[in-house]
Amino acid sequence: MLNDLVLVLNFGSSSLKFAILNPDTERKYVFGLVERLYLSYSFVTWYYQRFKYHTIIGNNISHIQSLEFIINHIFYINKKIVCNIQFIGHRVVHGGKKITESKIINSCIIQEIENNIIYAPLHNPINLLGIKSAIKYFPHLSKKNVAVFDTSFFRDMPETSYLYALPYSFYIKYGVRRYGAHGMSHYYVSKIASEILKIQFDTFNVITCHLGNGSSVSVIVNGICVDTSMGFTPMEGLVMGTRSGDLDPAIIFFMHMVLGMTIDEIQHILIKKSGILGLSGGVTSDFRYIEKNYYREIASKRSVDIFCHRLSKYIASYTTLLDGRLDAIIFTGGIGENSILVRQLTMIKLFMIGIRLDMQLNQCLQPGQYGFINKKDTTPVLVIPTNEELIIAQETVKCFR
Ligand code: AMP
């Protein structure tokens, strides 16, 4: 069915994801990911008619150059599919205090996304670039673009979760609160898990772990997200590829007052040089490497151990919000879906709350497949490949129907 196809664009800080799909049948016609933007050997991995392709685009390729490559070399192969694109859906990380649902893009929405750059300085400007490029390259669809916000999923969190213990006026006057991120992924995997477990979503209690370059964990009670590890910006919470996650704010004063670093330098360290990259001694932010070297290199072991320590602390603490019943824990994202070691080390730490790992199920799970990794008759622990593109596409058409 080639009606109502949606082009989904996800302009990330150093990558670009794209897909053309039918939100009703859930069929993806073509999809892929451009990586290593602004670095040597920028490349695209894409899937078309069940085949996987891998093409090096060039060196130091920008988002715009990537999009041009996708349009001219990948979409060109099947013009019929491209001609049937009716809508374009964009992932936008931060909707701020005012936007709590998906919006058809117009000048007011663009302005509001711009206003929210203060909350997501790495992400919102790039998301805007995606929106403006789509309007330029697909002018006939200029009124059919939709922004789908990562923060929307967290709009019903109680103030006990979203408020920081700062002067209350910071929230009222400046919107300083916890907003969350990866909302589409947490929503998608929790929905799928409720279907697999045959539990109605509005009675479903689940803890979802989205573990990738950016990582976050959320707790959903009766189908509503009641807390999440990401905060005012996507810097808070778990250890990430290059972001520190939770930190004593006094370290920032120390870096400034004792080490003499400027605010820009501190921001650069906390966003680009910390996390797995920092813990591994600057070796890599790529989890594949540190997982492979866990038993060989002390720095790799340290990085994985700290990652799992913080993750298990969050999961255990979230059980206090569950009203006495945990229906499932879910792992997703590049690390959650693929790292046997992270799932194993984290689940072992959760023994006290009744989590029991089935080593064999954990090891035998095929990449891209969903499955259970818990022992029989214990709390279900599932690995579910995320599908943010599908949520973006479904939200996009919903705005027009
Ligand atoms: P994402 O941001 O969800 O695309 O996830 C990216 C992260 O997943 C990177 O740190 C990758 O190294 C990690 N990753 C991808 N594949 C694997 C794998 N097979 N084993 C361990 N980590 C992986």
Residues whose N, C-alpha, C, O or C-beta is under 5 A from the ligand:
A	BS01	AMP	L211 G212 N213 G214 S285 D286 F287 R288 E291 G333 G334 I335 N338 S339
